[in-house]
Amino acid sequence: MRYKQLLLMVAILAGMASSNAVAQVANDTIYNPKVIFTGMPKKYEIAGLKVTGVDNYEDYIVIGYSGLSLGQVVEIPGNDITNAAKRIWRQGLFSKVKINVEKVYDNKAWLEFELRQQPRISQINYNGMKKGEREDLQQRLGLMKGNQMNPNIADRAKLIVQGYFDNKGFKNAEVNIVQREDLSNENEVIVDINVDKHEKIKVHKIYVEGNEVLSDRTVKHAMKKTNEKWDLIRLFSQKKFVPKDFEDDKQLIIDKYNEKGYRDAVIVKDSVVNFDEKTVDVYLTIDEGKQYFIRDITWVGNTVYPSDFLNSVLGFEKGDVYNQKLLNKRTKEDDDAIENYYMNNGYLFYQLIPIENRIEGDSISLEMRMFEGKKATINKVVINGNDRLYEKVIRRELRVRPGDLFSKADLMRSAREIAQTGHFDPEKMDIRPEPNEENGTVDILFNLESKANDQVEFSAGWGQTGIIGKLSLKFTNFSMKNLFHPSTYRGIIPQGEGQTFTISAQTNAKYYQAYSLSFLDPWFGGKRPNSLSITGFYSRQTGINSSYYNSTYQNYIYNYYSSYYTGYNSGNYYENAYDPNKYLQMAGLTVGFGKRLKWPDDYFTFTAELSYQWYSLKNWEYLYYMNNGVSNSLVLGLTLARNSIDNPLYTRRGSQFSLSLQMTPPASLFGNKDWKKLAETNTVQSKKEMYKWIEYWKLKFKSRTYTPLANPDGQYTLVLMTRADIGLLGSWNKYLKSPFETFYVGGDGMSGSYTYATETIALRGYDNGQFTPWGSEGYAYSRFAMELHFPFVLQPSSTIYGLAFLEGGNAWTRVKDFSPFNIKRSAGVGVRIFLPMIGMMGIDWAYGFDTVLGSKGGSHFHFVLGQEF
């Protein structure tokens, strides 16, 4: 009995000890517990959250990404922990995401986010591409030093680079993006973008099947950018094969069929097959369908304009071919399209939808469904991006104002007027109507980008004649009224009014000096577009000693041997050529007033100028009719001009015309002086008497037209420019032929000291002045030209375009011999560059085909400074 009691007590004590041991284990903290994912999950309350491995991030940011929070009850293992890891991973900031259970105590758990940050870019290398391609890809990829790099970014970059070169015709380009650890920077990589472009893929042959109405050539030439490699007719067109361009060109083929009335035409099959490693063959199978004609046209919903008027504007008659391209042009695109009749009359919300109402056989009935809407009134006109002009200077050029009815024509005209000021980049203008159909109003936004427009020309040096140089400052945003208010200056000069102030000085030491000053206010008084211009100038030209010419040979021999044996002093040589007793001095002052006209249209301007010029000559043998004495002229100038070009730097469309007449008073027609006797006497004294006051009339006509040969609203538009110029210089008295204001014809047309009070006229392909040498001064000329312009760069910092031209012209010494179409011909190519601080400059190569005064034109290079009209 005692034995059984003893055993029972031992068992009870052992059980108690076991129970206490279990309780002790349950209540102790377990570090880094092993999580068995195949076992039963257990619920824990999150008692702590810690982030390790990323020193650049605050813990609360990563914890916020995870979606977990202290006190939250989660299952371990379970979806809450898995989803938290996914949420952190989706941020794309980390290359490693791991959630550890750091410890547990009872039903509480402490979690650790073990992360590794994505490496950052320390350097990007673009290999196997040109500078321009690299710059394009830098903008497209958006990769920058300091950005994080991960596989998704690398894959995206590879696709973008591959697509970029694919669109440029490098269909076989190989792209490889390599990440190399940067050993000098922890957790940073060097990214190499390696491209092997191979050669561009070009089109070997285009095969067309199923076409009967349109020939193979017509179908091929309907495509703009998919052209056969050896197509000589389209020698300068794109020859590379670009898939995107091919898709666009297939639609152009369908458009060509639609233009002929084949509305059902489709390309049922197309394929591109490699011909060799460098070219592909293109196969097209076309189902043309049948041709359709117009049965009748009905209008629905029109109340503003009657149906008969709309039909006359549309221009379609019963039985006409159903030309969908022409239909679109007459309803939307043309300047006199139906849409513009409504848009220019306030109907901004107008809509026109042509519906093919009934199709029977080969005839189509069109129903023109129209929603005219109500007229839109301009609510606000907002100008953004202007940091050069006072805003009133821009607003005075606008044709759209708050409270006016909306007009598309006025909006386009406003855009042109802003471009004409030259203060904003016309290629970057974003003019946007923002309509509000609910209240019938529209806000007009002018988003502009300012560009530098002032010009500085400076050159200086020391030559054999002394100081040689030129300084010219042209300020195109001057403000005269702020001249004496320095507090209003923007920089060192008063600005903001859009006025032009120019000051210029040029010297060639003792031989030549010239100074000029001019001011132009395009809105004199600030209320109306009336211009005021004031110009003053002075110049002095000194001649060469006659003994210098007479002993040229002896000087050459003497100078040669002197320099050989003793060293020749070139300064004295040129100083001996200088003759202070031979000079021509000129001074003048011109005041002009211009007015913008409203008839025939408001592109016309009329300008009147009054100028006085003074000439002083002494032994000046370079003029044929006069060498000594003082002459004066008082000239009235009248100019009627029209200017409708869209862009003064690279013009795509529009025209320029001017008709000017300059005349002096015909004083010699009054009085009893015997002008015939004075002319026949032909002495120095008689010439002084004859030319004391210069008399003449000068009539000039100039014209330019610009026709876009591609989309005029596109950036790279081929433009045809035509030119026609005529000039006549006559006299009131047949015995008083003006020695000044003659035409100096031939060459580059740049003025210089050699022109001696004449007007220079360019005629490329010939020497400067070849048509009008000394003794054969030009009193009449004509000039005609055709030029093709194509832009290379159209940026605020520079405008560059190339040109090819055909030109012809001639000059005559007597007005009565003038024969405008008896011309000397030339042809050539050139380039023009406009830099904001310098202006327009260029170089032309031209070949003159004809003989002028015994000398053939031949090959010539011509340098151009300044923009000519």
PEVEN-V825346 format. One record per residue. N is the residue number from 1. PHI is phi in whole degrees, -180 to 180 (NA if undefined). PSI is psi as a letter, one per 30 degrees, with the letter a starting at -180 (999 if undefined). Layout:
BEGIN
N	PHI	PSI
N	PHI	PSI
END
This chain:
BEGIN
1	NA	e
2	-61	e
3	-65	e
4	-65	e
5	-65	e
6	-65	e
7	-63	e
8	-63	e
9	-67	e
10	-62	e
11	-64	e
12	-65	e
13	-63	e
14	-65	e
15	-64	e
16	-64	e
17	-62	e
18	-64	e
19	-63	e
20	-66	e
21	-64	e
22	-62	e
23	-62	e
24	-67	e
25	-65	e
26	-65	e
27	-94	f
28	-80	l
29	-81	k
30	-109	j
31	-93	k
32	48	h
33	-64	k
34	-80	k
35	-95	j
36	-99	j
37	-75	f
38	-91	f
39	-88	a
40	-74	k
41	-68	l
42	-127	k
43	-85	k
44	-133	l
45	-95	k
46	-71	j
47	-103	f
48	-162	k
49	-133	k
50	-136	k
51	-116	k
52	-132	l
53	97	f
54	-133	j
55	-79	f
56	-84	f
57	-120	k
58	-71	k
59	-59	e
60	-66	f
61	-69	e
62	-66	e
63	-60	e
64	-64	e
65	-59	e
66	-72	f
67	86	f
68	-90	l
69	-149	l
70	-62	k
71	90	f
72	-72	k
73	-95	k
74	-132	l
75	-96	k
76	-126	j
77	-72	l
78	-178	l
79	-68	f
80	-61	e
81	-70	e
82	-61	e
83	-65	e
84	-63	e
85	-63	e
86	-64	e
87	-64	e
88	-67	e
89	-63	e
90	-66	f
91	-66	f
92	73	g
93	-98	f
94	-131	k
95	-92	f
96	-141	k
97	-134	j
98	-141	k
99	-110	j
100	-105	k
101	-90	j
102	-71	e
103	-165	l
104	-134	k
105	-145	j
106	60	c
107	-106	g
108	-114	k
109	-134	k
110	-110	k
111	-107	k
112	-124	k
113	-93	j
114	-97	j
115	-123	l
116	-131	k
117	-72	k
118	-61	k
119	-67	k
120	-102	l
121	-81	k
122	-99	f
123	-162	k
124	-123	k
125	-115	k
126	-105	j
127	-117	k
128	87	g
129	-145	l
130	-81	l
131	-61	e
132	-64	e
133	-67	e
134	-63	e
135	-66	e
136	-62	e
137	-69	e
138	-60	e
139	-72	e
140	-73	e
141	-78	e
142	72	g
143	-80	k
144	-138	l
145	-59	k
146	100	f
147	-69	l
148	-79	l
149	-125	k
150	-144	l
151	-59	e
152	-64	e
153	-65	e
154	-64	e
155	-66	e
156	-63	e
157	-62	e
158	-63	e
159	-64	e
160	-66	e
161	-65	e
162	-62	e
163	-65	e
164	-62	e
165	-76	f
166	-63	e
167	-71	f
168	-91	g
169	96	g
170	-94	i
171	-68	f
172	-99	g
173	-63	k
174	-108	k
175	-119	k
176	-137	k
177	-110	j
178	-116	k
179	-109	k
180	-118	k
181	-64	k
182	-88	j
183	-68	f
184	-90	f
185	-135	k
186	-68	k
187	56	h
188	-128	l
189	-129	l
190	-100	k
191	-104	k
192	-106	j
193	-102	j
194	-100	k
195	-128	k
196	-112	j
197	-71	f
198	56	a
199	-94	l
200	-64	k
201	-85	k
202	-115	l
203	-90	k
204	-80	e
205	-152	k
206	-114	k
207	-108	k
208	-119	k
209	-128	l
210	87	f
211	-91	k
212	-126	e
213	-71	e
214	-102	k
215	-72	l
216	-57	e
217	-63	e
218	-64	e
219	-64	e
220	-63	e
221	-79	f
222	-68	f
223	-81	k
224	-91	e
225	-120	g
226	-111	j
227	-131	k
228	-68	k
229	-59	e
230	-106	g
231	-79	j
232	-71	f
233	-64	e
234	-112	h
235	-60	e
236	-99	g
237	-86	l
238	-63	k
239	-113	f
240	-73	l
241	-98	j
242	-123	j
243	-54	e
244	-64	e
245	-64	e
246	-65	e
247	-63	e
248	-65	e
249	-68	e
250	-63	e
251	-68	e
252	-66	e
253	-64	e
254	-63	e
255	-62	e
256	-65	e
257	-66	e
258	-60	e
259	-63	f
260	-91	g
261	97	g
262	-93	i
263	-70	f
264	-95	g
265	-62	k
266	-142	l
267	-94	j
268	-80	f
269	-159	k
270	-147	k
271	-153	l
272	-125	k
273	-123	k
274	-65	k
275	-89	e
276	-152	a
277	-70	f
278	-113	f
279	-136	l
280	-131	l
281	-104	k
282	-113	k
283	-117	k
284	-128	k
285	-121	k
286	-117	k
287	-108	j
288	-75	f
289	72	a
290	-113	l
291	-87	k
292	-118	l
293	-130	l
294	-82	k
295	-86	e
296	-161	l
297	-130	k
298	-121	k
299	-114	k
300	-130	k
301	94	f
302	-87	k
303	-127	f
304	-76	e
305	-119	k
306	-69	l
307	-62	e
308	-62	e
309	-65	e
310	-64	e
311	-63	e
312	-67	e
313	-70	e
314	-64	e
315	83	g
316	-99	k
317	-121	l
318	-60	k
319	93	f
320	-69	l
321	-62	k
322	-77	i
323	-95	j
324	-70	e
325	-66	e
326	-65	e
327	-60	e
328	-67	e
329	-64	e
330	-76	f
331	-94	f
332	-131	e
333	-91	e
334	-65	l
335	-61	e
336	-107	h
337	-69	l
338	-59	e
339	-57	e
340	-70	f
341	-61	e
342	-79	e
343	-61	e
344	-80	f
345	-118	g
346	97	f
347	-87	i
348	-68	f
349	-92	g
350	-62	k
351	-140	k
352	-134	k
353	-123	j
354	-73	k
355	-116	k
356	-79	j
357	-74	e
358	-149	k
359	-124	j
360	-132	j
361	62	b
362	-107	g
363	-117	k
364	-128	k
365	-97	k
366	-101	k
367	-113	j
368	-93	j
369	-87	k
370	-122	k
371	-117	j
372	-80	e
373	69	a
374	-101	l
375	-69	k
376	-101	k
377	-104	k
378	-73	k
379	-90	e
380	-135	k
381	-120	j
382	-110	k
383	-114	j
384	-116	k
385	89	g
386	-88	j
387	-129	g
388	-118	e
389	-106	l
390	-62	k
391	-62	f
392	-64	f
393	-68	e
394	-76	e
395	-63	e
396	-69	f
397	-87	f
398	-80	k
399	-101	f
400	-113	k
401	-138	l
402	-56	k
403	96	f
404	-79	l
405	-71	k
406	-66	k
407	-142	k
408	-63	e
409	-63	e
410	-67	e
411	-66	e
412	-67	e
413	-66	e
414	-62	e
415	-62	e
416	-64	e
417	-64	e
418	-65	e
419	-63	e
420	-67	f
421	-65	f
422	81	g
423	-93	f
424	-133	k
425	-74	j
426	-67	f
427	-77	f
428	-111	g
429	-68	k
430	-123	j
431	-107	j
432	-134	j
433	-79	k
434	-119	j
435	-79	l
436	-126	j
437	-67	f
438	-64	e
439	-107	g
440	71	h
441	-123	l
442	-147	k
443	-98	k
444	-108	k
445	-108	k
446	-107	j
447	-95	j
448	-115	l
449	-130	j
450	-66	l
451	-142	l
452	-67	k
453	-132	f
454	-72	l
455	-131	k
456	-128	k
457	-123	k
458	-140	k
459	-150	k
460	-153	l
461	-175	l
462	-122	j
463	-113	a
464	-71	f
465	-98	f
466	121	b
467	-72	k
468	-124	k
469	-180	l
470	-149	k
471	-133	k
472	-136	k
473	-120	k
474	-124	j
475	-105	j
476	-97	g
477	-129	h
478	-76	l
479	-134	j
480	-66	e
481	-69	f
482	-97	g
483	-58	e
484	-102	g
485	-128	i
486	-57	f
487	-65	f
488	-93	f
489	-64	k
490	-110	j
491	93	b
492	-103	f
493	-132	l
494	-73	k
495	-133	l
496	120	f
497	-96	f
498	75	g
499	-83	l
500	-116	k
501	-127	k
502	-130	k
503	-133	k
504	-145	k
505	-142	k
506	-142	k
507	-145	k
508	-131	h
509	58	b
510	-76	f
511	-81	e
512	-155	k
513	-138	k
514	-147	k
515	-137	k
516	-148	l
517	-145	k
518	-146	l
519	-143	k
520	-136	k
521	-115	j
522	-73	f
523	-129	i
524	-64	k
525	93	f
526	83	f
527	-108	f
528	-133	l
529	-77	h
530	-103	k
531	-99	k
532	-126	k
533	-130	k
534	-136	k
535	-136	k
536	-134	k
537	-152	l
538	-148	k
539	-146	l
540	-139	k
541	-121	k
542	-108	k
543	-87	a
544	-104	k
545	-62	k
546	-64	e
547	-64	f
548	-65	e
549	-69	e
550	-67	f
551	-113	h
552	-59	e
553	-66	e
554	-62	e
555	-63	e
556	-63	e
557	-63	e
558	-64	e
559	-66	e
560	-62	e
561	-74	e
562	-65	e
563	-69	e
564	-71	e
565	-97	e
566	-123	f
567	91	k
568	-102	k
569	-89	j
570	-68	f
571	-62	e
572	-65	e
573	-61	e
574	-76	f
575	-65	e
576	-67	f
577	-75	f
578	-68	k
579	-128	j
580	-66	f
581	-88	g
582	-125	j
583	-156	l
584	-132	k
585	-113	k
586	-137	k
587	-147	l
588	-162	l
589	-142	k
590	-130	k
591	-123	k
592	-129	l
593	-135	k
594	-121	l
595	-140	k
596	-82	k
597	-92	l
598	-108	f
599	-133	k
600	-65	e
601	-151	l
602	-87	g
603	-87	f
604	-84	k
605	-133	l
606	-128	k
607	-128	k
608	-121	k
609	-129	k
610	-126	k
611	-134	k
612	-121	k
613	-131	k
614	-123	k
615	-125	k
616	-129	k
617	-124	k
618	-140	j
619	51	h
620	-89	j
621	-84	g
622	-87	f
623	-101	k
624	-76	e
625	-94	f
626	-148	k
627	-127	f
628	-138	l
629	118	a
630	-120	k
631	-123	l
632	-134	l
633	-146	k
634	-120	j
635	-122	k
636	-104	k
637	-115	k
638	-125	k
639	-134	k
640	-110	k
641	-137	l
642	-136	k
643	-136	j
644	-127	g
645	-70	l
646	-90	f
647	-151	k
648	-72	f
649	-93	e
650	-124	j
651	-83	k
652	-104	e
653	-155	l
654	113	a
655	-155	l
656	-136	k
657	-136	k
658	-148	k
659	-127	j
660	-126	k
661	-134	k
662	-115	k
663	-152	k
664	-100	l
665	-63	k
666	-81	h
667	-62	f
668	-68	f
669	-79	f
670	-114	k
671	100	a
672	-115	g
673	-70	k
674	-89	i
675	-70	e
676	-64	e
677	-65	e
678	-62	e
679	-69	e
680	-74	f
681	-63	e
682	54	h
683	-110	l
684	-59	e
685	-68	e
686	-67	e
687	-68	e
688	-61	e
689	-69	e
690	-66	e
691	-106	g
692	-60	e
693	-123	k
694	-76	k
695	-127	k
696	-173	l
697	-129	k
698	-135	j
699	-115	k
700	-135	k
701	-129	k
702	-133	k
703	-147	k
704	-138	k
705	-128	k
706	-126	k
707	-122	j
708	-72	k
709	-99	g
710	-144	a
711	-56	j
712	-68	f
713	-92	f
714	-80	l
715	-78	e
716	-103	i
717	-109	k
718	-75	k
719	-127	k
720	-100	k
721	-111	k
722	-118	l
723	-138	k
724	-146	j
725	-129	k
726	-140	k
727	-141	k
728	-133	k
729	-123	j
730	-117	a
731	-133	k
732	-74	f
733	-122	k
734	-64	f
735	-92	f
736	-117	i
737	-80	k
738	-64	k
739	-80	f
740	-114	l
741	66	g
742	-75	l
743	-101	k
744	-106	j
745	-110	k
746	121	k
747	89	b
748	-84	f
749	80	g
750	-81	k
751	-78	l
752	-168	a
753	-66	f
754	-76	f
755	-86	f
756	51	i
757	65	h
758	-121	l
759	-102	k
760	-86	k
761	-125	k
762	-76	k
763	-151	j
764	-70	l
765	95	g
766	-137	l
767	-67	l
768	-60	k
769	71	g
770	-63	f
771	-83	f
772	-136	i
773	-72	l
774	-59	k
775	92	f
776	-129	h
777	-60	k
778	-86	k
779	-113	g
780	-160	k
781	-154	l
782	-140	l
783	-152	k
784	-132	k
785	-157	l
786	-128	k
787	-132	k
788	-104	k
789	-112	k
790	-139	k
791	-81	k
792	-106	e
793	-136	k
794	-130	i
795	-131	l
796	-59	e
797	-79	f
798	-167	k
799	-125	k
800	-131	k
801	-144	l
802	-100	l
803	-148	l
804	-130	k
805	-143	l
806	-119	k
807	-142	l
808	-154	l
809	-177	l
810	-166	l
811	-140	l
812	-134	k
813	-85	f
814	-132	k
815	-62	e
816	-70	f
817	-89	f
818	-60	k
819	-136	j
820	-60	f
821	-100	g
822	-88	i
823	-118	l
824	-103	k
825	-103	l
826	-157	l
827	-151	l
828	178	a
829	-136	l
830	-168	a
831	-144	k
832	-123	k
833	-131	k
834	-113	k
835	-115	k
836	-54	e
837	-85	f
838	-117	e
839	105	a
840	-86	k
841	-147	l
842	-174	l
843	-142	k
844	-125	k
845	-112	k
846	-139	l
847	-123	k
848	-89	k
849	-87	f
850	-112	l
851	-100	k
852	-124	j
853	51	h
854	88	f
855	-122	k
856	-78	k
857	-61	d
858	75	a
859	-87	k
860	-144	k
861	-105	k
862	-126	k
863	-100	k
864	-125	k
865	-128	k
866	96	l
867	-97	k
868	-99	k
869	-133	999
END
